Amino acid sequence: MTTTPQNVPGLAILFVLFGVLCISINDLLIKQLSAGYPLHEIVFLRSGIGILFSLVIVQFEGGWGILRTNRPWLHATRCLLIVIANMTFFVALAVLPLADATALFFAAPLFITVLSIPVLKEKVGPMRLTAVAVGFAGVLIMQRPWADTSALDVSRIVLLLPLLSALTYAMNQLLTRKLGVASKASAMAVYIQSTFIFTSILFYLIAGDGRFAEDATNRSIIFLLRAWVWPADSDMWVFAGLGVNSAIIGYCLSQAYRLADAATVAPFEYVGLPLAVIWGFLIFGDIPVLEVWIGITLILGSGLFVFLRERQKARVVARGKIKARH
């Protein structure tokens, strides 16, 4: 079992670009389904189909043996964080424009930078901390704290949900760094999808009959807790597409971060922001308001600056090590 990180940046970038494209399609399809199905049913069907494809890939990457791990609790924690990140994002997505929810979620790299200080004991210089502050200023602008709640289309709690998603996703990424390179991409995808299936079954057992949504008026709560229904024939292909998409996303992102360092791969995830704006306009007719455009600009600019600084720092450290050897 190898413990040496691979370094194939070109292939890693292709994987992350394709993965991000699939994520944008995934978000679009879930937003379309949110009007008629509960979130836990969508997650169950998506992951149930997705895990079948992931298990096929497992056979090509080494067979059932690669599913064994020496760090089950760390993987379980990582999977739970991903579940929280996904479900809080999708609950917000049911009522927020696609671009707004996606832009707020991209605070995740800023959280990663801040949390890396206490968790990974990394040193973050004043320039990166300033960039992080600028990014969070963009988040604050998108939250519009000066606006009266009646002027907002959604509650302030819903506006905070993508940030909770970003925070748990960031914590997941930090755990992924600790896990190293011992697990195959397909195995990590199976772990995640298994956790989604378990969580959605738990939701079904507790709230699958819809009793907790009967008197609800909040669209996010209704999306989360409404009763399971048999999918319409016209939606069967949408669920099938979601399942295949789920397998592709899990594999592509895991593979991308296995094949190259995060500082190389992560900036390309920002392709998801313009894609969200495009899908939101073409499918739902949403045009971001001025505050959202400002927030997108600040978050995108600060996030890219942070990653570029990390990459520059890594190169300086690498050159120092080479000189030390000579």
C-alpha positions in Angstrom: 0.0 0.0 0.0 1.5 3.3 -1.1 2.0 6.2 1.2 3.7 8.5 -1.3 1.4 11.1 -2.8 1.0 11.1 -6.6 1.6 14.2 -8.6 -0.2 14.2 -12.0 -1.6 17.8 -12.0 -2.9 17.8 -15.6 -5.1 14.7 -15.0 -6.1 16.0 -11.6 -7.4 19.3 -13.1 -9.4 17.4 -15.7 -11.0 15.3 -12.9 -11.9 18.3 -10.8 -13.3 20.3 -13.8 -15.5 17.3 -14.8 -16.5 16.8 -11.2 -17.5 20.4 -10.7 -19.6 20.3 -13.9 -21.4 17.3 -12.5 -21.9 19.1 -9.2 -23.6 22.0 -10.9 -25.9 19.6 -12.8 -26.6 17.7 -9.5 -27.6 21.0 -7.8 -29.8 21.9 -10.7 -31.6 18.6 -10.7 -32.1 18.6 -6.9 -33.5 22.1 -7.1 -36.0 21.0 -9.7 -37.1 17.9 -7.7 -37.4 19.9 -4.4 -40.9 21.0 -5.2 -42.3 17.4 -5.2 -40.1 15.1 -3.1 -38.5 15.1 0.3 -34.8 15.7 0.5 -34.1 12.3 2.2 -35.9 10.4 -0.5 -33.9 12.2 -3.2 -30.7 11.5 -1.3 -31.7 7.8 -0.8 -32.4 7.2 -4.5 -29.4 9.2 -5.7 -27.0 7.4 -3.4 -28.6 4.0 -3.9 -28.0 4.2 -7.6 -24.6 5.9 -7.2 -23.2 3.2 -4.9 -23.9 0.5 -7.5 -21.7 2.4 -10.0 -19.0 3.0 -7.3 -18.9 -0.6 -6.4 -18.2 -1.5 -10.0 -15.3 1.0 -10.0 -14.1 -0.7 -6.8 -13.6 -3.9 -8.7 -11.4 -2.1 -11.3 -9.3 -0.4 -8.6 -8.4 -3.5 -6.6 -11.5 -5.4 -5.6 -13.4 -5.7 -2.3 -10.2 -5.6 -0.3 -9.7 -1.8 -0.9 -12.9 -1.2 1.2 -11.0 -2.2 4.4 -9.5 0.7 6.3 -7.4 1.0 9.5 -9.1 4.3 10.4 -12.9 3.6 10.3 -13.8 6.2 12.8 -12.0 9.0 11.0 -13.7 8.0 7.7 -17.1 7.8 9.6 -16.6 11.4 10.9 -15.6 12.6 7.5 -18.7 11.0 5.9 -20.9 12.5 8.6 -19.5 16.0 7.9 -20.2 15.5 4.2 -23.8 14.5 4.9 -24.3 17.6 7.0 -22.7 19.8 4.4 -24.9 18.3 1.6 -28.2 18.4 3.4 -27.8 21.9 4.8 -26.9 23.1 1.3 -29.8 21.4 -0.4 -32.3 22.6 2.2 -31.2 26.1 1.4 -31.1 25.5 -2.3 -34.8 24.6 -2.3 -35.6 28.3 -1.6 -32.5 30.3 -2.6 -31.4 31.1 -6.1 -28.8 28.7 -7.3 -26.1 31.4 -7.7 -26.7 32.8 -4.2 -26.5 29.4 -2.4 -23.4 28.4 -4.4 -21.6 31.7 -3.8 -22.2 31.4 0.0 -21.0 27.8 0.0 -17.7 29.0 -1.6 -16.8 30.4 1.8 -15.5 26.9 2.4 -11.9 27.6 1.3 -11.8 30.6 3.7 -12.9 28.3 6.5 -10.3 25.8 5.5 -7.6 28.5 5.8 -8.8 29.7 9.2 -9.3 26.2 10.7 -5.9 25.0 9.4 -4.3 27.2 12.0 -5.6 25.3 15.1 -6.3 21.9 13.5 -3.2 21.4 11.3 -0.9 23.9 13.1 -0.2 25.7 9.9 1.1 29.2 9.7 -1.0 31.7 7.8 0.6 35.0 7.0 -1.0 38.5 7.2 -1.7 38.6 3.4 -3.7 35.4 3.4 -5.5 36.5 6.6 -6.4 39.8 4.9 -7.7 37.9 1.8 -9.8 35.7 4.1 -11.2 38.9 5.8 -12.1 40.3 2.4 -13.9 37.0 1.5 -15.9 37.0 4.7 -16.8 40.7 4.0 -18.3 39.4 0.7 -20.3 36.8 2.7 -21.5 39.5 5.1 -22.7 41.7 2.2 -24.6 38.7 0.7 -26.3 38.3 4.1 -27.6 41.9 3.9 -27.7 42.5 7.7 -29.0 46.1 7.1 -32.1 44.8 5.4 -35.4 44.3 7.2 -36.4 40.6 7.3 -39.6 41.4 5.5 -37.5 42.7 2.5 -35.7 39.4 2.2 -37.2 36.5 0.1 -36.0 34.0 2.7 -35.4 33.8 6.5 -32.0 34.7 7.9 -31.7 31.1 9.1 -31.9 29.9 5.5 -29.2 32.4 4.5 -26.9 30.9 7.1 -27.4 27.3 6.0 -24.9 27.5 3.0 -22.4 28.8 5.5 -23.0 25.9 7.8 -22.5 23.7 4.8 -19.3 25.4 3.9 -18.0 25.0 7.5 -18.7 21.3 7.7 -17.3 20.8 4.2 -14.1 22.6 5.3 -13.8 20.4 8.4 -14.2 17.4 6.1 -11.4 18.6 3.9 -9.1 19.0 6.9 -9.9 15.4 7.9 -9.2 14.3 4.3 -5.7 15.8 4.6 -5.2 13.8 7.8 -6.3 10.6 6.1 -3.5 10.9 3.7 -3.4 8.8 0.4 -4.0 5.3 1.7 -7.6 5.0 0.4 -8.7 4.6 -3.2 -11.1 7.1 -4.7 -13.8 4.5 -5.3 -13.6 3.3 -1.7 -14.0 6.8 -0.3 -17.0 7.3 -2.6 -18.6 4.1 -1.3 -18.0 5.2 2.3 -19.8 8.5 1.6 -22.7 7.0 -0.3 -23.2 4.3 2.4 -23.5 7.1 5.0 -26.0 9.0 2.8 -28.1 5.8 2.5 -28.0 5.1 6.2 -29.0 8.7 7.1 -31.8 8.9 4.6 -33.3 5.6 5.9 -33.1 7.0 9.4 -35.0 10.1 8.2 -37.6 7.9 6.6 -38.1 5.9 9.8 -38.6 9.1 11.8 -40.4 11.4 9.4 -41.1 9.4 6.2 -44.9 9.7 6.7 -44.7 13.5 6.6 -46.3 14.1 9.9 -43.7 16.7 10.9 -44.4 18.7 7.7 -48.2 18.8 8.0 -48.5 22.2 9.6 -45.2 23.7 8.3 -45.1 26.8 6.1 -41.4 27.1 5.7 -40.4 25.7 2.3 -37.1 24.4 3.6 -38.7 22.5 6.4 -41.3 21.1 4.0 -38.6 19.9 1.7 -36.7 18.3 4.5 -39.7 16.5 6.2 -42.5 16.0 3.6 -43.7 12.4 3.1 -42.1 10.0 0.7 -43.9 9.5 -2.6 -43.4 7.1 -5.5 -41.5 9.0 -8.2 -43.5 10.0 -11.3 -42.5 8.2 -14.5 -41.2 11.4 -16.0 -38.8 11.8 -13.0 -37.4 8.3 -13.0 -34.7 9.4 -15.5 -33.9 12.4 -13.4 -33.3 10.2 -10.4 -31.2 7.8 -12.5 -29.1 10.7 -13.7 -28.7 11.9 -10.2 -27.4 8.5 -9.1 -24.9 8.2 -12.0 -23.9 11.8 -11.3 -23.3 11.1 -7.6 -20.9 8.2 -8.4 -19.0 10.5 -10.9 -18.8 13.3 -8.4 -17.5 11.2 -5.6 -14.9 9.5 -7.8 -13.7 12.5 -9.7 -13.2 14.8 -6.7 -11.5 12.0 -4.6 -9.3 11.2 -7.6 -8.4 14.8 -8.3 -7.2 15.4 -4.7 -5.3 12.1 -4.8 -3.4 13.0 -8.0 -2.2 16.5 -7.1 -1.9 18.8 -4.1 -4.9 20.8 -3.0 -3.4 24.1 -3.8 -3.2 23.0 -7.5 -6.7 21.5 -7.7 -8.9 23.6 -5.5 -8.9 26.9 -7.5 -10.5 25.0 -10.4 -13.5 24.3 -8.1 -14.4 28.0 -8.6 -15.7 27.1 -12.1 -18.8 26.1 -10.2 -19.7 29.7 -9.5 -20.2 30.9 -13.1 -21.8 27.6 -13.9 -24.4 28.2 -11.1 -25.1 31.7 -12.4 -25.6 30.4 -15.9 -27.8 27.5 -14.9 -29.8 29.7 -12.6 -30.5 32.2 -15.4 -31.2 29.6 -18.2 -33.4 27.3 -16.2 -35.0 29.4 -13.5 -34.6 32.9 -14.9 -32.7 34.1 -11.8 -30.4 37.1 -12.1 -28.3 37.8 -9.0 -29.0 41.1 -7.2 -26.2 43.7 -6.8 -25.2 42.5 -3.3 -24.8 38.9 -4.6 -22.6 40.1 -7.5 -20.4 42.0 -5.0 -20.2 39.0 -2.7 -19.4 36.6 -5.6 -16.5 39.0 -6.7 -15.1 39.3 -3.2 -15.4 35.6 -2.3 -14.0 34.5 -5.7 -11.1 36.9 -5.6 -10.1 36.2 -2.0 -10.4 32.5 -2.4 -8.2 32.4 -5.5 -5.7 34.7 -3.8 -5.5 32.3 -0.8 -4.9 29.3 -3.0 -2.3 31.0 -5.1 -0.4 32.1 -1.9 -0.5 28.5 -0.6 0.9 27.3 -3.9 3.6 30.0 -3.8 4.5 29.0 -0.2 4.7 25.4 -1.1 7.1 26.1 -3.9 9.3 28.2 -1.6 9.4 25.4 0.9 10.2 22.8 -1.8 13.1 25.0 -3.1 14.4 25.3 0.5 14.4 21.5 0.9 16.2 21.0 -2.4 18.9 23.5 -1.4 19.3 21.9 2.0 20.0 18.5 0.4 22.8 20.1 -1.6 
